[in-house]
Amino acid sequence: MTEKEIKVLLNAAKKAGLNPSKLQPRNPWTLQGPVAESLQLSLTSVDPELSQQWQQEAGVGLSLAAIAVQKGLEPLSAETLAEFQEKAPADLIEAQKAREADIQRGYEEAAAASAARLASQSNPTREQLVAQEQARLESIRRGRAVFGINPVGGA
């Protein structure tokens, strides 16, 4: 076990409230029981990439449903999302970054289109400006909903 792996495992143990002097420096996915499960859960949040690597090394794989989602054959469900969070956190983080980039590009395209519409109008009406602002806010709301982000200000 590398020094980095030991540091990550130590941090995960502390985060899980486990006594490091009672633990062996081993891949927690090769172990069973409540202590191993607690360490696995903590490790997933401390270092998603190492967590995913150790799961793969221990032979912990994704279900058929999760693989079907990855291949675009099935929609993402709450159950498969939870599985990705548990078993493939590094992949999930990369997918979220890609979705965020797509949403950002969408915002930029919408802003450019809005600016072009405004530039082409000599004098937009109040109703047109209100409609554009509502469309912008709806676009932001949908983007935030994709990631389960609560609306700003509770609205």
C-alpha positions as CSV (number, residue, x, y, z in Angstrom):
1,M,0.0,0.0,0.0
2,T,1.4,3.4,-1.0
3,E,1.9,6.3,1.4
4,K,-1.0,8.2,-0.4
5,E,-3.3,5.2,0.0
6,I,-2.5,4.9,3.7
7,K,-3.1,8.7,4.2
8,V,-6.5,8.4,2.4
9,L,-7.4,5.3,4.4
10,L,-6.4,7.0,7.6
11,N,-8.6,10.1,6.7
12,A,-11.5,7.9,5.8
13,A,-11.2,6.0,9.1
14,K,-11.1,9.2,11.1
15,K,-14.1,10.6,9.2
16,A,-16.0,7.4,9.9
17,G,-15.2,7.7,13.6
18,L,-13.2,4.5,13.5
19,N,-10.1,3.9,15.6
20,P,-7.1,3.5,13.2
21,S,-5.2,1.4,15.7
22,K,-7.9,-1.3,15.3
23,L,-7.7,-1.4,11.5
24,Q,-5.3,-3.0,9.0
25,P,-4.1,-1.1,5.9
26,R,-6.1,-3.1,3.4
27,N,-8.6,-2.4,0.7
28,P,-11.9,-2.2,2.6
29,W,-13.8,-3.8,-0.3
30,T,-12.0,-7.0,0.3
31,L,-13.6,-7.1,3.8
32,Q,-17.1,-7.6,5.1
33,G,-19.1,-6.3,8.0
34,P,-20.3,-3.0,9.5
35,V,-16.8,-1.6,10.0
36,A,-15.8,-2.4,6.4
37,E,-19.1,-0.8,5.2
38,S,-18.5,2.3,7.3
39,L,-15.0,2.6,6.0
40,Q,-16.1,2.0,2.4
41,L,-18.7,4.8,2.6
42,S,-16.3,7.2,4.2
43,L,-13.6,6.4,1.6
44,T,-16.0,7.1,-1.2
45,S,-16.4,10.7,0.0
46,V,-12.7,11.2,0.9
47,D,-11.2,10.0,-2.4
48,P,-13.7,8.9,-5.1
49,E,-11.0,7.9,-7.6
50,L,-9.2,5.6,-5.1
51,S,-12.6,4.3,-3.9
52,Q,-13.5,3.3,-7.4
53,Q,-10.1,1.8,-8.1
54,W,-10.2,-0.4,-5.0
55,Q,-13.8,-1.5,-5.8
56,Q,-12.7,-2.6,-9.3
57,E,-9.7,-4.4,-7.8
58,A,-12.0,-6.2,-5.4
59,G,-14.3,-7.2,-8.2
60,V,-17.2,-4.9,-7.2
61,G,-18.9,-4.0,-10.4
62,L,-21.9,-2.1,-11.6
63,S,-25.3,-3.8,-12.1
64,L,-26.8,-4.5,-15.4
65,A,-29.2,-1.5,-14.9
66,A,-26.2,0.8,-14.3
67,I,-24.3,-0.4,-17.3
68,A,-27.4,0.1,-19.4
69,V,-27.6,3.7,-18.2
70,Q,-24.0,4.2,-19.1
71,K,-24.6,2.9,-22.6
72,G,-27.6,5.2,-23.0
73,L,-30.0,2.2,-23.2
74,E,-32.0,3.2,-20.1
75,P,-32.7,6.5,-18.3
76,L,-31.0,7.3,-15.0
77,S,-33.1,6.4,-12.1
78,A,-32.7,7.3,-8.4
79,E,-31.6,3.7,-7.8
80,T,-28.9,3.7,-10.5
81,L,-27.8,7.2,-9.4
82,A,-27.2,5.9,-5.9
83,E,-25.3,2.9,-7.4
84,F,-23.0,5.3,-9.4
85,Q,-22.5,7.4,-6.3
86,E,-21.4,4.3,-4.4
87,K,-19.6,2.2,-7.0
88,A,-18.3,4.7,-9.6
89,P,-18.0,8.1,-7.9
90,A,-15.1,9.2,-10.0
91,D,-17.1,8.5,-13.2
92,L,-20.1,10.3,-11.7
93,I,-18.0,13.4,-11.0
94,E,-16.7,13.4,-14.6
95,A,-20.2,13.0,-15.9
96,Q,-21.5,15.9,-13.7
97,K,-18.6,18.1,-14.9
98,A,-19.5,17.3,-18.5
99,R,-23.2,18.1,-17.9
100,E,-22.3,21.3,-16.1
101,A,-20.2,22.3,-19.1
102,D,-23.1,21.5,-21.5
103,I,-25.5,23.6,-19.3
104,Q,-23.0,26.5,-19.2
105,R,-22.7,26.3,-23.0
106,G,-26.5,26.4,-23.2
107,Y,-26.6,29.5,-21.0
108,E,-24.0,31.2,-23.1
109,E,-25.8,30.4,-26.3
110,A,-29.1,31.6,-24.8
111,A,-27.4,34.8,-23.6
112,A,-25.9,35.4,-27.0
113,A,-29.3,34.8,-28.7
114,S,-31.0,37.1,-26.2
115,A,-28.4,39.8,-26.8
116,A,-28.8,39.4,-30.6
117,R,-32.6,39.7,-30.3
118,L,-32.3,42.8,-28.1
119,A,-29.8,44.3,-30.5
120,S,-32.2,43.7,-33.4
121,Q,-35.0,45.4,-31.5
122,S,-34.9,49.1,-31.5
123,N,-37.0,49.4,-28.3
124,P,-38.2,46.1,-26.6
125,T,-41.4,46.4,-24.7
126,R,-41.6,45.7,-20.9
127,E,-43.5,42.5,-21.7
128,Q,-40.7,41.3,-24.0
129,L,-38.0,42.0,-21.4
130,V,-40.1,40.2,-18.7
131,A,-40.6,37.2,-21.0
132,Q,-36.8,37.1,-21.7
133,E,-36.0,37.2,-18.0
134,Q,-38.5,34.5,-17.2
135,A,-37.0,32.3,-19.9
136,R,-33.6,32.9,-18.5
137,L,-34.7,32.0,-14.9
138,E,-36.5,28.9,-16.1
139,S,-33.4,27.8,-18.0
140,I,-31.3,28.2,-14.8
141,R,-34.0,26.4,-12.7
142,R,-33.9,23.4,-15.1
143,G,-30.1,23.3,-15.0
144,R,-30.1,23.4,-11.2
145,A,-32.8,20.7,-11.1
146,V,-30.6,18.4,-13.1
147,F,-28.1,18.4,-10.3
148,G,-30.6,18.5,-7.5
149,I,-29.5,22.0,-6.4
150,N,-32.1,23.8,-4.3
151,P,-33.3,27.1,-5.8
152,V,-31.5,30.2,-4.5
153,G,-33.6,32.0,-1.8
154,G,-36.0,29.0,-1.5
155,A,-38.0,30.2,-4.6
